[in-house]
Each structure stands twice: as C-alpha cells, then as structure tokens.
Amino acid sequence: MVPWGACGKGPGNGHLAARPTQWAASRCFHAPADADAEDWIAVKTARILRGYAQQAADEIRAEAGHCKLTGD
C-alpha cells in the first residue's frame, strides 16, 4: 500500500497538496503577495493530511473570530 494516496504524496515525504479552498482561506488572513500565506497553508495542510482536520478547522475559526470575520 502506498501511503497518502496513489502518488505517495503526503507530509511524510515533503509533498503537500493544498486545495483551492485553503488558498482562498489564506487570503482572509494574508495579502495575496504575502509570503506568510504559503506558510499558513503548509501548516493547515499538514495538519489535515495527518488526520487533524478538526484541529485545523478549529484554528481557522479561532483566527477568523480574532480578526472579527463573519460568514458573509
């Protein structure tokens, strides 16, 4: 069995695949040209791929609350 999908992609071998929704979410917290956006995405993607999706979602909600963002 190949870990992390048919291509063997996952945090264990340095391959992270961020979904378009993660890139869009990063723009709520970082400007489009901000290099910190990539770090933010890498951290969230790694958590999700390691099986901690709920933790990643909780962190994003907490960040959104701190920034006073709404669901609109």
Buried (B, 14 or more C-beta within 10 A) or exposed (E): EEEBEEEEBBBEEEEBEBEEEBEEBBEEBBEEEEEEBEEBBBEBBBBBBBEBEEEBEEBBEEBBEEEEEEEE
